[in-house]
């Protein structure tokens, strides 16, 4: 049986002017994740990033199908360079 590679994304939302771009990316990955069970997406957002995302897109990062980490969550799997890759 061939090895299945996992596709892993980490999206950071900082509160800059790219909220619309991040929403488009999150929406596209959410649609892809319905078909591709090897896709893993984690989100991290600053306090301002969450507020600007909500204000500029009308969306809520907490309602995406992906795990949302706090900006200071040093236990997030992507927070350490020594974290094992899937």
Order of alpha helices (4+ residues) and beta strands (2+ residues): beta-alpha-beta-alpha-beta
